[in-house]
Each structure stands twice: as C-alpha cells, then as structure tokens.
Amino acid sequence: MEYIKEQNRVYVKDKDTIIGEVSFPEQNGIFIINHTYVDPNYRGMHIADNLLKNAVEIIETQKKQCKVTCSYAKKWFQKHPEKQNIIKK
C-alpha cells in the first residue's frame, strides 16, 4: 500500500485503487480535519490511524493548527494527547 501526501489530503492506494483518505482543507490559516474514510474491505488494518498520523505530520511541518470536525479524528486525538498542541482552541 502506498500513502500519498498532498497539501490538504492524504490517501492510500492498493495497486491503482484508492482505499482510504483523510481530508483537511485550510481555512483562514487553520486546517479543518473534516473527513476520514477507509474502504470497508480494508478496515481493521490501522489504515485510518496511519492516515491521521500523516495528516498531523503535514500540519506540524507547516507549524499550523487544526480544528477537528471528523468523528474518527476526534477519537484519534483523544488517544494521542501528545498531539493536542496542534488543535486550535
């Protein structure tokens, strides 16, 4: 599987098929993590976790903050208190 990083999205492919993605458009200098999806056939393989790790890495590299509206991402941040510092209060 190949994870591809873009400015406002990270997605993963299995061969030529996109099987998961997280999107985080930027608004007024703040990224909004608004969508995480993994194809049902690939769930349980930590793909969503890896997508979020990649998204957070992009946000941290740019020294920006984010808001989280995606329900999966909210749960992910609860499990990763060390990453709370990038959430815009």
Secondary structure as GFF3:
##gff-version 3
##sequence-region A 1 89
A	DSSP	beta_strand	2	5	.	.	.	ID=ss1
A	DSSP	beta_strand	9	14	.	.	.	ID=ss2
A	DSSP	beta_strand	17	23	.	.	.	ID=ss3
A	DSSP	beta_strand	26	27	.	.	.	ID=ss4
A	DSSP	beta_strand	30	33	.	.	.	ID=ss5
A	DSSP	beta_strand	35	38	.	.	.	ID=ss6
A	DSSP	three_ten_helix	40	42	.	.	.	ID=ss7
A	DSSP	alpha_helix	47	61	.	.	.	ID=ss8
A	DSSP	beta_strand	65	68	.	.	.	ID=ss9
A	DSSP	alpha_helix	71	79	.	.	.	ID=ss10
A	DSSP	three_ten_helix	81	86	.	.	.	ID=ss11
###
